[in-house]
Amino acid sequence: MTEHLAMKIYKLFSAIIIAIITTFSGFSQQSNNYAQVESALLNLYFAADAEDYSKANSALKTSAKLWEATLSLKSDDQVCNILRQTHTCAIDGYFSVLRIALDSKNFDLVQLYSSKIITELSKSRSVESSQIYPLDIAWNAYQSYLSVHETVHDQMFGLREWFEFEDMVHTLSADLQYYNNFKLTDIQTYFPHIDAKAHNEALVAVNSCFYEFLLSLESGYTEEFEWPCYELGEALVKLLELYKNS
């Protein structure tokens, strides 16, 4: 091999390595930005739940600014990909609706669309990477819980058969099992502000409440049955609140 050819090969491999490092660095920064956007959106979601306009307004401004910063990191390939473009456009649209909803102090709508953005961010990440975020799973578990809670407090039982309700509970169970498999170090990679002791206590409370909930299902549904859903919901909220920006 001539020295000239060897130099060409060396330069080629150097360019490939630099491209890989640059791409990885971009995705890493993008991942960190996603985490920050979601933390701000959780602030918005729970501020809306408390109907606190001042905190909600601050959280909306922060999350929108962070989302714009995330968009600036996307490569042309990412922006032009039809699936990525779909999620990106949906998120942009939802932020516009959020602004209108908050200005009119429609807090239910603010909660709805902040929730939709968190879901779209999860879908967007699934297109860009196979990596699973701990917050995605915790959020899925909370959404599954809300469906269960709504069903058991509906006089018509959500027009569902018992086996359909059991499927909903199994989905919640799978989400919680998945979340329990995360190591704290995995979570702190994206959310370094999460306190280890507080997270452990919150997760123990969630698991304990869910276990009690499963025990309550053994007798099946009766009209006089006391569904221990509120405790589970409160425990999941406390877990999610750990992910909020301080």
Secondary structure, 3 states (H helix, E strand, C coil): CCHHHHHHHHHHHHHHHHHHHHHHHHHHHHHHHHHHHHHHHHHHHHHHHCCCHHHHHHHHHHHHHHHHHHHCCCCHHHHHCHHHHHHHHHHHHHHHHHHHHHHCCCHHHHHHHHHHHHHHHHHHHHHHCCCCCHHHHHHHHHHHHHHHHHHHCCCCHHHCCHHHHHHHHHHHHHHHHHHHCCCHHHHHHHCCCCCHHHHHHHHHHHHHHHHHHHHHHCCCCCCCCCCCHHHHHHHHHHHHHCCCCC
